[in-house]
Amino acid sequence: MDIERAKEIVDSPEYITVTYNGTPVHIDQIFESAPYAEVRYENGSVTNALVKELKEERSVH
């Protein structure tokens, strides 16, 4: 994922599924000075992840 798409997801009123290393996460914030995002796992733990390693899971209809 690129930084611009990550920002769009953070600002979106819709829930967009994002994964990091195959695990669903919520993007809490994007760091403007580095290509990292703070992400939160479903269990509440938080980590910093390279934005390029985040994957948007697209729904298939």
MODELLER restraints for C-alpha pairs under 7 A, 6 or more apart:
rsr = mdl.restraints
at = mdl.atoms
rsr.add(forms.Gaussian(group=physical.xy_distance, feature=features.Distance(at['CA:1:A'], at['CA:51:A']), mean=6.07, stdev=0.5))
rsr.add(forms.Gaussian(group=physical.xy_distance, feature=features.Distance(at['CA:1:A'], at['CA:52:A']), mean=4.75, stdev=0.5))
rsr.add(forms.Gaussian(group=physical.xy_distance, feature=features.Distance(at['CA:1:A'], at['CA:53:A']), mean=6.72, stdev=0.5))
rsr.add(forms.Gaussian(group=physical.xy_distance, feature=features.Distance(at['CA:1:A'], at['CA:54:A']), mean=5.67, stdev=0.5))
rsr.add(forms.Gaussian(group=physical.xy_distance, feature=features.Distance(at['CA:1:A'], at['CA:55:A']), mean=5.96, stdev=0.5))
rsr.add(forms.Gaussian(group=physical.xy_distance, feature=features.Distance(at['CA:2:A'], at['CA:51:A']), mean=6.37, stdev=0.5))
rsr.add(forms.Gaussian(group=physical.xy_distance, feature=features.Distance(at['CA:2:A'], at['CA:52:A']), mean=5.81, stdev=0.5))
rsr.add(forms.Gaussian(group=physical.xy_distance, feature=features.Distance(at['CA:3:A'], at['CA:51:A']), mean=6.32, stdev=0.5))
rsr.add(forms.Gaussian(group=physical.xy_distance, feature=features.Distance(at['CA:7:A'], at['CA:30:A']), mean=6.86, stdev=0.5))
rsr.add(forms.Gaussian(group=physical.xy_distance, feature=features.Distance(at['CA:9:A'], at['CA:16:A']), mean=6.66, stdev=0.5))
rsr.add(forms.Gaussian(group=physical.xy_distance, feature=features.Distance(at['CA:10:A'], at['CA:27:A']), mean=6.29, stdev=0.5))
rsr.add(forms.Gaussian(group=physical.xy_distance, feature=features.Distance(at['CA:17:A'], at['CA:24:A']), mean=6.83, stdev=0.5))
rsr.add(forms.Gaussian(group=physical.xy_distance, feature=features.Distance(at['CA:17:A'], at['CA:56:A']), mean=6.06, stdev=0.5))
rsr.add(forms.Gaussian(group=physical.xy_distance, feature=features.Distance(at['CA:17:A'], at['CA:57:A']), mean=5.42, stdev=0.5))
rsr.add(forms.Gaussian(group=physical.xy_distance, feature=features.Distance(at['CA:18:A'], at['CA:24:A']), mean=5.70, stdev=0.5))
rsr.add(forms.Gaussian(group=physical.xy_distance, feature=features.Distance(at['CA:18:A'], at['CA:25:A']), mean=5.74, stdev=0.5))
rsr.add(forms.Gaussian(group=physical.xy_distance, feature=features.Distance(at['CA:18:A'], at['CA:26:A']), mean=6.74, stdev=0.5))
rsr.add(forms.Gaussian(group=physical.xy_distance, feature=features.Distance(at['CA:18:A'], at['CA:54:A']), mean=6.63, stdev=0.5))
rsr.add(forms.Gaussian(group=physical.xy_distance, feature=features.Distance(at['CA:18:A'], at['CA:55:A']), mean=5.51, stdev=0.5))
rsr.add(forms.Gaussian(group=physical.xy_distance, feature=features.Distance(at['CA:18:A'], at['CA:56:A']), mean=4.55, stdev=0.5))
rsr.add(forms.Gaussian(group=physical.xy_distance, feature=features.Distance(at['CA:18:A'], at['CA:57:A']), mean=5.77, stdev=0.5))
rsr.add(forms.Gaussian(group=physical.xy_distance, feature=features.Distance(at['CA:19:A'], at['CA:25:A']), mean=5.43, stdev=0.5))
rsr.add(forms.Gaussian(group=physical.xy_distance, feature=features.Distance(at['CA:19:A'], at['CA:54:A']), mean=5.79, stdev=0.5))
rsr.add(forms.Gaussian(group=physical.xy_distance, feature=features.Distance(at['CA:19:A'], at['CA:55:A']), mean=5.19, stdev=0.5))
rsr.add(forms.Gaussian(group=physical.xy_distance, feature=features.Distance(at['CA:19:A'], at['CA:56:A']), mean=6.52, stdev=0.5))
rsr.add(forms.Gaussian(group=physical.xy_distance, feature=features.Distance(at['CA:20:A'], at['CA:53:A']), mean=6.45, stdev=0.5))
rsr.add(forms.Gaussian(group=physical.xy_distance, feature=features.Distance(at['CA:20:A'], at['CA:54:A']), mean=4.98, stdev=0.5))
rsr.add(forms.Gaussian(group=physical.xy_distance, feature=features.Distance(at['CA:20:A'], at['CA:55:A']), mean=6.46, stdev=0.5))
rsr.add(forms.Gaussian(group=physical.xy_distance, feature=features.Distance(at['CA:24:A'], at['CA:41:A']), mean=6.60, stdev=0.5))
rsr.add(forms.Gaussian(group=physical.xy_distance, feature=features.Distance(at['CA:25:A'], at['CA:39:A']), mean=6.03, stdev=0.5))
rsr.add(forms.Gaussian(group=physical.xy_distance, feature=features.Distance(at['CA:25:A'], at['CA:40:A']), mean=5.40, stdev=0.5))
rsr.add(forms.Gaussian(group=physical.xy_distance, feature=features.Distance(at['CA:25:A'], at['CA:41:A']), mean=4.69, stdev=0.5))
rsr.add(forms.Gaussian(group=physical.xy_distance, feature=features.Distance(at['CA:25:A'], at['CA:42:A']), mean=6.49, stdev=0.5))
rsr.add(forms.Gaussian(group=physical.xy_distance, feature=features.Distance(at['CA:26:A'], at['CA:39:A']), mean=5.48, stdev=0.5))
rsr.add(forms.Gaussian(group=physical.xy_distance, feature=features.Distance(at['CA:26:A'], at['CA:40:A']), mean=5.14, stdev=0.5))
rsr.add(forms.Gaussian(group=physical.xy_distance, feature=features.Distance(at['CA:26:A'], at['CA:41:A']), mean=6.56, stdev=0.5))
rsr.add(forms.Gaussian(group=physical.xy_distance, feature=features.Distance(at['CA:27:A'], at['CA:37:A']), mean=6.73, stdev=0.5))
rsr.add(forms.Gaussian(group=physical.xy_distance, feature=features.Distance(at['CA:27:A'], at['CA:38:A']), mean=6.11, stdev=0.5))
rsr.add(forms.Gaussian(group=physical.xy_distance, feature=features.Distance(at['CA:27:A'], at['CA:39:A']), mean=4.50, stdev=0.5))
rsr.add(forms.Gaussian(group=physical.xy_distance, feature=features.Distance(at['CA:27:A'], at['CA:40:A']), mean=6.48, stdev=0.5))
rsr.add(forms.Gaussian(group=physical.xy_distance, feature=features.Distance(at['CA:28:A'], at['CA:38:A']), mean=5.46, stdev=0.5))
rsr.add(forms.Gaussian(group=physical.xy_distance, feature=features.Distance(at['CA:28:A'], at['CA:39:A']), mean=5.43, stdev=0.5))
rsr.add(forms.Gaussian(group=physical.xy_distance, feature=features.Distance(at['CA:28:A'], at['CA:40:A']), mean=6.71, stdev=0.5))
rsr.add(forms.Gaussian(group=physical.xy_distance, feature=features.Distance(at['CA:29:A'], at['CA:37:A']), mean=5.65, stdev=0.5))
rsr.add(forms.Gaussian(group=physical.xy_distance, feature=features.Distance(at['CA:29:A'], at['CA:38:A']), mean=5.29, stdev=0.5))
rsr.add(forms.Gaussian(group=physical.xy_distance, feature=features.Distance(at['CA:30:A'], at['CA:36:A']), mean=6.31, stdev=0.5))
rsr.add(forms.Gaussian(group=physical.xy_distance, feature=features.Distance(at['CA:30:A'], at['CA:37:A']), mean=4.37, stdev=0.5))
rsr.add(forms.Gaussian(group=physical.xy_distance, feature=features.Distance(at['CA:30:A'], at['CA:38:A']), mean=6.43, stdev=0.5))
rsr.add(forms.Gaussian(group=physical.xy_distance, feature=features.Distance(at['CA:31:A'], at['CA:37:A']), mean=5.76, stdev=0.5))
rsr.add(forms.Gaussian(group=physical.xy_distance, feature=features.Distance(at['CA:35:A'], at['CA:50:A']), mean=5.88, stdev=0.5))
rsr.add(forms.Gaussian(group=physical.xy_distance, feature=features.Distance(at['CA:35:A'], at['CA:51:A']), mean=5.81, stdev=0.5))
rsr.add(forms.Gaussian(group=physical.xy_distance, feature=features.Distance(at['CA:36:A'], at['CA:48:A']), mean=6.27, stdev=0.5))
rsr.add(forms.Gaussian(group=physical.xy_distance, feature=features.Distance(at['CA:36:A'], at['CA:49:A']), mean=5.42, stdev=0.5))
rsr.add(forms.Gaussian(group=physical.xy_distance, feature=features.Distance(at['CA:36:A'], at['CA:50:A']), mean=4.47, stdev=0.5))
rsr.add(forms.Gaussian(group=physical.xy_distance, feature=features.Distance(at['CA:36:A'], at['CA:51:A']), mean=5.21, stdev=0.5))
rsr.add(forms.Gaussian(group=physical.xy_distance, feature=features.Distance(at['CA:37:A'], at['CA:48:A']), mean=5.54, stdev=0.5))
rsr.add(forms.Gaussian(group=physical.xy_distance, feature=features.Distance(at['CA:37:A'], at['CA:49:A']), mean=5.41, stdev=0.5))
rsr.add(forms.Gaussian(group=physical.xy_distance, feature=features.Distance(at['CA:37:A'], at['CA:50:A']), mean=6.36, stdev=0.5))
rsr.add(forms.Gaussian(group=physical.xy_distance, feature=features.Distance(at['CA:37:A'], at['CA:51:A']), mean=5.86, stdev=0.5))
rsr.add(forms.Gaussian(group=physical.xy_distance, feature=features.Distance(at['CA:38:A'], at['CA:46:A']), mean=6.89, stdev=0.5))
rsr.add(forms.Gaussian(group=physical.xy_distance, feature=features.Distance(at['CA:38:A'], at['CA:47:A']), mean=5.80, stdev=0.5))
rsr.add(forms.Gaussian(group=physical.xy_distance, feature=features.Distance(at['CA:38:A'], at['CA:48:A']), mean=4.49, stdev=0.5))
rsr.add(forms.Gaussian(group=physical.xy_distance, feature=features.Distance(at['CA:38:A'], at['CA:49:A']), mean=6.39, stdev=0.5))
rsr.add(forms.Gaussian(group=physical.xy_distance, feature=features.Distance(at['CA:39:A'], at['CA:46:A']), mean=5.67, stdev=0.5))
rsr.add(forms.Gaussian(group=physical.xy_distance, feature=features.Distance(at['CA:39:A'], at['CA:47:A']), mean=5.57, stdev=0.5))
rsr.add(forms.Gaussian(group=physical.xy_distance, feature=features.Distance(at['CA:39:A'], at['CA:48:A']), mean=6.05, stdev=0.5))
rsr.add(forms.Gaussian(group=physical.xy_distance, feature=features.Distance(at['CA:39:A'], at['CA:49:A']), mean=6.81, stdev=0.5))
rsr.add(forms.Gaussian(group=physical.xy_distance, feature=features.Distance(at['CA:40:A'], at['CA:46:A']), mean=4.45, stdev=0.5))
rsr.add(forms.Gaussian(group=physical.xy_distance, feature=features.Distance(at['CA:40:A'], at['CA:47:A']), mean=6.60, stdev=0.5))
